[in-house]
Amino acid sequence: MSVEEAMELLKEKGYKHTGKREELLQLFSERDQYLSAKDVLQALQASYPRVSFDTIYRNLSLFSTLGIFEETELSGEKHFRFRCTHSANHHHHFICLTCGKTKQIATCPMEILREDLANYQVEDHKFEIYGTCPDCVSK
């Protein structure tokens, strides 16, 4: 999803177009990684010195609820990133615990688990692997 598509979705749902929201979305677009509310607050404080943690967190939660962002928990804290728009290409993620970058994984463990869950109705699933990416390992 692009910044423009996200802003259009917000407009369709009745939310105001604000500079803060657009800059927040732009930050995620440029970084292409999971970020915490603290990360976002630090990045936006230069442009918006009076922005509060609560404002940042409310917007991140709103974007997640609207399907603009996906979220995961890393080190006991929610982290957010743009939702993948590869609906035709089912995949999962490796998430670097150092920098927050992700790598798509095409393999899905549900294929292996189908037999174990034969009498269960699975509604959805999420599979993530956590570790350190090659860039962070070499630092």
C-alpha positions in Angstrom: 0.0 0.0 0.0 1.3 3.4 -0.9 1.0 6.6 1.2 -1.5 8.0 -1.3 -3.7 4.8 -1.1 -3.5 5.0 2.7 -4.5 8.7 2.8 -7.4 7.9 0.3 -8.6 5.1 2.6 -8.5 7.4 5.6 -10.6 10.0 3.7 -13.1 7.3 2.6 -13.5 6.3 6.2 -14.1 9.9 7.3 -10.8 10.7 8.9 -9.1 14.1 8.3 -6.0 14.5 6.1 -3.3 15.9 8.4 0.4 16.6 7.8 1.3 14.5 10.8 -0.6 11.5 9.4 0.9 11.9 6.0 4.4 12.3 7.4 3.9 9.2 9.6 2.9 7.2 6.6 5.8 8.5 4.6 8.2 7.4 7.4 6.9 3.9 7.1 7.1 4.0 3.4 10.7 5.1 3.4 11.9 2.7 6.1 10.0 -0.4 5.0 10.4 -2.1 8.4 8.6 -2.6 11.7 8.7 0.5 13.9 7.5 1.0 17.4 5.6 4.1 18.6 8.8 5.2 20.3 10.7 5.0 17.0 8.0 7.0 15.2 8.0 9.6 18.0 11.7 10.1 17.7 11.5 10.4 13.9 8.7 13.0 14.0 9.8 15.2 16.8 12.0 17.3 14.6 9.0 18.3 12.5 6.4 18.2 15.3 8.2 18.9 18.6 5.0 18.9 20.6 3.6 15.6 19.2 2.7 13.2 22.0 3.3 9.5 22.4 -0.5 9.0 22.7 -1.2 10.8 19.4 1.4 8.6 17.7 0.1 5.4 19.2 -3.6 6.3 18.5 -2.7 6.8 14.8 -0.7 3.6 14.6 -3.6 1.7 16.2 -6.1 3.4 13.8 -3.9 2.5 10.8 -3.8 -1.1 12.0 -7.6 -1.3 12.6 -8.2 0.0 9.0 -5.8 -2.5 7.5 -3.2 0.0 6.5 -0.6 -1.4 8.9 0.1 -4.9 10.2 1.5 -5.3 13.7 3.7 -7.7 15.7 5.1 -7.8 19.2 8.8 -7.6 19.6 10.5 -7.4 23.0 7.1 -6.9 24.7 6.2 -3.9 22.5 3.9 -3.5 19.5 5.7 -2.7 16.2 4.0 -1.7 13.0 4.6 -1.7 9.3 2.7 -1.2 6.1 0.5 -4.2 5.4 1.7 -6.4 2.6 -0.4 -6.0 -0.5 0.7 -9.3 -2.1 -2.7 -11.0 -1.7 -2.1 -13.3 -4.6 1.3 -14.2 -3.2 0.7 -15.8 0.2 3.8 -15.4 2.3 5.2 -15.0 5.8 8.1 -13.0 7.3 11.5 -13.2 8.9 11.8 -10.2 11.2 15.2 -8.8 12.2 15.2 -8.2 16.0 18.0 -5.6 15.6 16.8 -3.3 12.8 13.2 -4.4 12.2 13.6 -5.2 8.5 11.6 -8.1 7.1 12.2 -10.7 4.5 9.4 -12.5 2.8 9.2 -16.3 3.2 7.3 -18.1 0.5 7.0 -21.4 2.4 3.9 -21.8 4.5 3.9 -24.2 7.5 0.1 -24.6 7.2 0.7 -27.2 4.5 2.5 -29.4 7.0 0.0 -28.8 9.7 -3.2 -29.6 7.7 -3.2 -33.2 8.7 -2.8 -32.3 12.4 -5.7 -29.9 12.1 -7.9 -32.1 10.0 -11.1 -31.7 12.1 -10.5 -28.0 12.9 -11.7 -25.0 11.0 -8.8 -22.6 10.7 -9.9 -19.0 10.2 -6.5 -17.4 9.7 -2.9 -17.8 10.6 0.3 -15.8 11.0 3.8 -17.2 11.0 6.9 -15.1 11.8 10.5 -16.0 12.3 12.7 -13.7 14.5 16.4 -13.4 14.3 19.2 -11.2 12.9 19.5 -10.2 9.3 22.8 -10.6 7.4 23.4 -6.8 7.5 23.1 -6.6 11.3 25.2 -9.8 11.8 28.1 -8.3 9.8 28.1 -5.1 11.9 
